[in-house]
Structure formats: C-alpha cells, structure tokens
Amino acid sequence: MIITGATGSIGSEAVRAMAKKGHAVIMACRNVEKGEAVKQRLLEENPSARLQVMQVDMASLKSVNRFVESLKDQGVALSGLFNNAGVMNRSFALTEDGFEQTVAVNYLAPYLLTRRLMPLFLPDAHVVNMVSLTCHLAHVDRDFFDKKEDDFRQLGTYGDSKLALLLFTIALSKRAGFHVNMADPGVVNSKMLHMSRWYDGLADLLFRPFCKSPEKGALPAVNALTTDERLRFFSGNRCKRVPRKYMDNPQIEWLWATTEALLQRQGFDL
Ligand SMILES: NC(=O)c1ccc[n+]([C@@H]2O[C@H](COP(=O)([O-])OP(=O)(O)OC[C@H]3O[C@@H](n4cnc5c(N)ncnc54)[C@H](OP(=O)(O)O)[C@@H]3O)[C@@H](O)[C@H]2O)c1
C-alpha cells in the first residue's frame, strides 16, 4: 500500500503500524533522503518491515503523474492508498500548475493520484483520505479553483481544501468497488501545528501538552485502512456514518465533474 507524507508525524506512525500488520508499504515522500532516514529508523525497530521509499512532490501534478507511471511500470497491485500528505501554508503561493498551493497539495494531488491509481487497486483495496475538523467551518463554492490572494486565509483555505477532499471521498465511494473512507486525526502534536506566527511559543506552552501523540493521531487512519466498512468517518477509536451535512452538500457532483474536466484539460488520462 502507499502512504503519502510518510516522513511526517502521523504518516510515519501509519507506516509503522501498517508494516507491523504485515503490509508492504510504499513510503511516498517529497524528500527521499528524509524518507530513507525514517525508513531506517522503522527498520531498526522492525527488521522484517517491507518498506520502499519513492519520490513524489504533491505540489506538482506532473510529479504525481510520474509517480503513478513508475508504479505502473513496476506492475504493482495495490491493497491501499492513504492520502495523508498535507500542508497548511502561511501565505498565498501558486504551484507550477497555477493552483493555490494548499488546494493543490491537499486536494488536487490526492485526487489525481487516486484516480490514476484506480486500475492498480485490488478489488478489496482501501483508500483513506485524511480530513480535519476544520471541515466543519469550510465552504467549497464555485470559485474554489480560482481563489485570489485576497481570498487566502491560512486556516480557512486549509479547511476548504480538506472539505473538498471529504466531498471527493463521498463521490469516489459512490463510484468505486473498493473501500473508500475518511479519517480525522484530531488535534495532533505535529510540525503542522506551527502556524509560523508570533504566538507559536505561547501556543506550544499552553496547548501542545493537550494534543494527541502522532501515534494516536494515526489510529483512525489505520482503522480505516483495515476496515470492512465503506464510506465511514473514522475519528478517535470510532467509526461513524459521514455526517448528513456533508452527505447532502450540494457541491459534491459539481466538484467531481469540475475536477475531472480540469485534470483532463491539463492532459491527464483519468
Ligand atoms: N496535526 C494535526 O493536528 C492534524 C489535524 C487534522 C488533519 N491533519 C492532517 O494530517 C496529515 C498529516 O499531517 P501531520 O500532522 O503529520 O503534519 P506533518 O508532520 O507536517 O506531515 C505532513 C507530511 O506531508 C508531507 N508533504 C507536505 N507537502 C508535500 C508535498 N508537496 N509533496 C509531498 N509531501 C508533502 C510532508 O513532507 P516533508 O516531511 O517533506 O515536509 C510530511 O511528510 C495532513 O494531511 C494534515 O492536514 C493534521
């Protein structure tokens, strides 16, 4: 199975847990050196772990596509994909493809990766998308892909990108034969919690001690990667129905159709 963002706090814990369960894991990492270091650390604990580091930059659609092509060349059959890599950028920036970075990394890249990998999934495969409680306050509107610098808010844009991933999970589950689920890690003590703001030090002091460990944060995703359920929302140790407000979101089909068309226009074969 593939785990993206395998160098991160939650990602590396998910790799550890899935390797312990006997899965061969492809650690999809932006930085191969960092990935190899995490792999070595995990192998010291579990010498029989089957781990392979592969490079992918989720901020580049071409890189995602190259990653898929090299898996196809290897003739890999996949038992799972955990779309875990994510960012919460402090400021507005565009990717080489011309999309806002947070939207590109948290939504467009996992969308393209999942859609292009579909022919490689085994019938009982598991796809798990990492969402967030910021989805509660987020909106995906018709201007989602065209947001300008003035529209950018660190938490707001992050939440919108995660809501889009959540809506994709629902749309994909309706179309896929395999297991498609979503996981919310809660508030986890990770690099991502640094907002790169003046109050980080204060927040570290007051807030961090109450955050979950990365191991606990990985648990919902690990449960989702091994479940018999479909289209469920995993959080903590629980597996719930996806809340109605998301299931009834009027943008689900618009978002699917628009993303398909947008990626096809970029030359990707879905
Ligand atoms: N921490 C929380 O409280 C929390 C809450 C809700 C949801 N989440 C979600 O949980 C997931 C994991 O976050 P985390 O807390 O473990 O944060 P993290 O430690 O910062 O890990 C993020 C991972 O994403 C990777 N990544 C970032 N940009 C990338 C790119 N362009 N291409 C490829 N990989 C890229 C990072 O790679 P590098 O190591 O190279 O930077 C890292 O491996 C994210 O999707 C996040 O949104 C976290």
The ligand as an SDF file (V2000), in Angstrom:
LIG
                    3D

 48 52  0  0  0  0  0  0  0  0999 V2000
   -1.6540   17.6750   13.0870 N   0  0  0  0  0  0  0  0  0  0  0  0
   -2.9660   17.8430   13.2020 C   0  0  0  0  0  0  0  0  0  0  0  0
   -3.4860   18.2790   14.2680 O   0  0  0  0  0  0  0  0  0  0  0  0
   -3.8770   17.4960   12.0630 C   0  0  0  0  0  0  0  0  0  0  0  0
   -5.2640   17.6730   12.2310 C   0  0  0  0  0  0  0  0  0  0  0  0
   -6.1090   17.3420   11.1820 C   0  0  0  0  0  0  0  0  0  0  0  0
   -5.6040   16.8240   10.0000 C   0  0  0  0  0  0  0  0  0  0  0  0
   -4.2530   16.6810    9.8640 N   0  0  0  0  0  0  0  0  0  0  0  0
   -3.7630   16.1480    8.5840 C   0  0  0  0  0  0  0  0  0  0  0  0
   -2.9200   15.0360    8.8360 O   0  0  0  0  0  0  0  0  0  0  0  0
   -1.9930   14.8910    7.7340 C   0  0  0  0  0  0  0  0  0  0  0  0
   -0.5890   14.7070    8.2880 C   0  0  0  0  0  0  0  0  0  0  0  0
   -0.2170   15.8740    8.9940 O   0  0  0  0  0  0  0  0  0  0  0  0
    0.8540   15.8950   10.1840 P   0  0  0  0  0  0  0  0  0  0  0  0
    0.1900   16.4910   11.3500 O   0  0  0  0  0  0  0  0  0  0  0  0
    1.5120   14.5610   10.3110 O   0  0  0  0  0  0  0  0  0  0  0  0
    1.8510   17.0060    9.6230 O   0  0  0  0  0  0  0  0  0  0  0  0
    3.3940   16.9090    9.2030 P   0  0  0  0  0  0  0  0  0  0  0  0
    4.1720   16.2440   10.2560 O   0  0  0  0  0  0  0  0  0  0  0  0
    3.7270   18.2960    8.8090 O   0  0  0  0  0  0  0  0  0  0  0  0
    3.3700   15.9600    7.9190 O   0  0  0  0  0  0  0  0  0  0  0  0
    2.9710   16.4110    6.6570 C   0  0  0  0  0  0  0  0  0  0  0  0
    3.5220   15.4580    5.6230 C   0  0  0  0  0  0  0  0  0  0  0  0
    3.1050   15.9050    4.3280 O   0  0  0  0  0  0  0  0  0  0  0  0
    4.2550   15.9780    3.5020 C   0  0  0  0  0  0  0  0  0  0  0  0
    4.1310   16.9630    2.4330 N   0  0  0  0  0  0  0  0  0  0  0  0
    3.9230   18.2980    2.5450 C   0  0  0  0  0  0  0  0  0  0  0  0
    3.9750   18.8710    1.3380 N   0  0  0  0  0  0  0  0  0  0  0  0
    4.2510   17.8970    0.4450 C   0  0  0  0  0  0  0  0  0  0  0  0
    4.4510   17.8670   -0.9440 C   0  0  0  0  0  0  0  0  0  0  0  0
    4.3980   18.9800   -1.6870 N   0  0  0  0  0  0  0  0  0  0  0  0
    4.7100   16.6790   -1.5340 N   0  0  0  0  0  0  0  0  0  0  0  0
    4.7890   15.5550   -0.8040 C   0  0  0  0  0  0  0  0  0  0  0  0
    4.6340   15.5120    0.5190 N   0  0  0  0  0  0  0  0  0  0  0  0
    4.3590   16.6780    1.1420 C   0  0  0  0  0  0  0  0  0  0  0  0
    5.3920   16.3710    4.4390 C   0  0  0  0  0  0  0  0  0  0  0  0
    6.6380   16.1170    3.8270 O   0  0  0  0  0  0  0  0  0  0  0  0
    8.0070   16.7960    4.3650 P   0  0  0  0  0  0  0  0  0  0  0  0
    8.4370   15.9140    5.5120 O   0  0  0  0  0  0  0  0  0  0  0  0
    8.9070   16.7480    3.2010 O   0  0  0  0  0  0  0  0  0  0  0  0
    7.6390   18.1860    4.8110 O   0  0  0  0  0  0  0  0  0  0  0  0
    5.0690   15.4370    5.6010 C   0  0  0  0  0  0  0  0  0  0  0  0
    5.5210   14.1440    5.3350 O   0  0  0  0  0  0  0  0  0  0  0  0
   -2.1570   16.1580    6.8830 C   0  0  0  0  0  0  0  0  0  0  0  0
   -2.9840   15.8580    5.7890 O   0  0  0  0  0  0  0  0  0  0  0  0
   -2.8840   17.1090    7.8130 C   0  0  0  0  0  0  0  0  0  0  0  0
   -3.6430   18.0660    7.1000 O   0  0  0  0  0  0  0  0  0  0  0  0
   -3.3730   17.0040   10.8560 C   0  0  0  0  0  0  0  0  0  0  0  0
  1  2  1  0
  2  3  2  0
  2  4  1  0
  4  5  1  0
  4 48  2  0
  5  6  2  0
  6  7  1  0
  7  8  2  0
  8  9  1  0
  8 48  1  0
  9 10  1  0
  9 46  1  0
 10 11  1  0
 11 12  1  0
 11 44  1  0
 12 13  1  0
 13 14  1  0
 14 15  2  0
 14 16  1  0
 14 17  1  0
 17 18  1  0
 18 19  2  0
 18 20  1  0
 18 21  1  0
 21 22  1  0
 22 23  1  0
 23 24  1  0
 23 42  1  0
 24 25  1  0
 25 26  1  0
 25 36  1  0
 26 27  1  0
 26 35  1  0
 27 28  2  0
 28 29  1  0
 29 30  1  0
 29 35  2  0
 30 31  1  0
 30 32  2  0
 32 33  1  0
 33 34  2  0
 34 35  1  0
 36 37  1  0
 36 42  1  0
 37 38  1  0
 38 39  2  0
 38 40  1  0
 38 41  1  0
 42 43  1  0
 44 45  1  0
 44 46  1  0
 46 47  1  0
M  CHG  2   8   1  16  -1
M  END
$$$$
